[in-house]
Amino acid sequence: MSLSGYIDHTLLHPAGTDALIRTLCEEGNEHGFASVCIMPYYVPLAVHTMKELGSQVPVCTTIGFPNGLHQTVIKAAEAGRALADGARELDMVMNIGALKSGHTALVAEDMRVIAGIAHEAGAILKVIIETSLLTDDEKRHACEMASTAGADFVKTSTGFSGGGATVEDIMLMRKAAAPQVRIKASGGIRNRATAVAMIEAGADRIGTSAGVAIVTEAPAG
């Protein structure tokens, strides 16, 4: 199984530098990853680097990261700026506290607004639900709301709240989300076996900072 096309090659660490972003982009281009995923500040640099490389690999960035507790108007402004800077994929953190407080209409509207902004620009939206902080019922509800709101993906984790992707959560999300909504596994995926297990469970994308190690690792057996 070729894994390159599944991987969002990621660098979201606050100590990321210009040089590290350029390296990430070079690796993304070399291996033909699904995207390179970086913080909003670095979108212009990543887009410029990809153009210099003549790469077709899209730039992905985060919205409302890492806890989602931003007002919708702020997320909308952040999304609009990222798209204007050249991002083609947005990974938005759901308002986790609002969901857990029972403010489901707010959560759904938050998703709907950002999905509309992304789609108007020809981009895609992934909604991060942060599975490690949710009950199974909350995970199902989040996937259902993201589906109704028009999200293109639901994603397990930011990698900044403990926990990470599990096979069980991928299976739950695949059942709860609408058939057209894809699943992104992220958080703690650092080797080929784990990545393959997530894909076999129903994941369509893998978010990881270990993309190069995963695709250059020899398959088991």
N, C-alpha and C positions, 0 to 999 in steps of 0.2 A: 504493500500500500504506500503510495506517495503522499506525504503529509504536508508538503510545502503549501499547497493551495488551501489548506484548512487554517493556517496559522496567521493570527494577527501578531506580528513581531513587535514587542512592547517595551517601552522605557518610560515609566511614570514616576521614577524615584525623584524626590525633590533635589537631589544633588546631581541630576543630569546636567550635562554641559553641551555646548555647541559641538565639540568634537565627538562626543558620544552619540549625539543625534545624527551627525553625518555618517558615523560608522553604522548605526542602526539602519539608515536609509540604504547605504551601500550593501549591507547584508540582505535587506529586504529585496533589493533589485537582483542581487546575485542568485538568490534562492527562489525567487518568484513567489514570495509570500502573499497571502490574501490582502494584507495591508501592513503598514507600519503605524503603530499607535503611540501617540505622544501627548504631552500636556498642551493646552491651547497656546501658551506663550511660544511654543516651538513650531507651530503650524507653518508660519511663513518660511522658516529655515528649511523645514522638511520638504515643503512643496518646491522650493527653489532647488534643493539638492536633487530631488527626483527629476525635475526638469533637466538639470545639468546632466544627469545620468541617462536621459532619454527613457525613463522607466514608466511603465503603465501601472505600477503598483500604487494604489490609492493611499492617501494620508487619512488616518483616523485620529480623532481626538476625543477628549472627555468633556462632559457637561455636568455641572453640579457635583463635581468630584471633590472628595471621596464619599461624602455622607448624604448627599441629596437634599439637605435641609436649606435649600435656597428658594426664594420666592420664584414663582413661574416667570415673572417679568425679567428676573435676573438670568434665569436659564435661557430664556428666549433671546436676550441680548447676547449672551455668550455664544449661543448656537449661531446666531446671525453673523457675528464677527468671525467665528471659526470657518463658516462656509464662505464668507467673503474672502478670507485668507487662503482658501483653496482646499479645505478639508472636504472629503467626500463621504465620510462615515462618522457618525456621532455615537458615542457610548455615554448615555445619560443615566445618572444614578436616580432611581426612584426616591421619592420623599418617604423614607422608611418610617420616620417618626409619625408622619401623618397617617400612614397605613395602620400602624400599631395603635394609634389613637382613635381609629374608626372613621377618619375623615376621607372616606373612599372617593367621594365626588371630587375632592381637591386633587387626589392622587391621579385619578383618571383624566382630569382636565390638564394637569401638568404634562402627562404623557401625550395627550391629543395635540396640545399646542406645539410641542417640540417635534412631534411626528410631522405635523403640517408644514412647519418651517423647513425641516429636512427634505421632505418630498417636493416642495415647491422649488428647491434648488437642485433637484435630481440626485439627492443624497439619501443615505439610508440611516435609520435609527435603530440602535440597540439599547434596550432598557435593562439596566443592571438592578436586580432585585435584592442582592446581598442575602443569599440563602442562609448563611450562618446566623443571621439575626432574626429569622422568621420561623414560625411554626409551619408544618406541612400545609395546613389550611390557608395560612397567609401566602405561602408560595403559590398555591393553586389560584388564589384570588388575584394575586399580582400578575400571573401569567394570563389569566382571563381578561383583566383590565387592559394589559398591554396589547393583547390581540384586538380587542374592541377599539382601542385608541389608534390602531394603525401601525404599531411598531413592526419593524422587519425582523427583529430578533428579540429574545429575552436572554439575558446573560446572568450567570450565577453570582459573580463576585467582583469586587474592586481589587481584592488582595490586600486591603488596608484595614479590615475589620476582623481579622482572625478567620480561621476556617478557610474554605476554598471549595472548589468543585468536587463533587462526589458522583459516582455512578448512579446512586439512588436518586439524587436530586435531578440529574439529567433525565432519568426515566420519568420522574414525576412531572417535570416541566414539559417534556415532550407530550405527555398525556393531557396536560392542562391547557397548553397553548393551542391556538387554532392551527390547522394543518399547514397553512401558508406561512406561519411564523416559524423562523428558524431558531436554533438553540446555540448559544455560545457558552462553552465551558471555560472558566478562568479561575485562577487561584491555585497555586501549588502544583501545576503541571510542569514537570521538569525533565521527563524522560519519555522515550518513545512508547513504552508499554502503557503508561498512564494516558497518553494522548490517544492511543488506539482504543483503549477501554472506553474513553469518553465518546469517541466517534461511534463505536459499536453500540453504545447505550442510546445514541440519538443526537449527539452534538454535530453541528454543521460547521462550527468554527472553534478554534482553540486559541485562547489568549494567553500568551506566555512571554517571558523575557528570555527563555531558554530555547528559542526557535532554532538557532543554528545547531546547538547540541542535539536537539531532537531529530532534526532531518539528516544529520551526519552520523547518527548512531546506527550501527548495523542492526537490522531486524533480528529478533530472537530466532534461533534455530538455523 
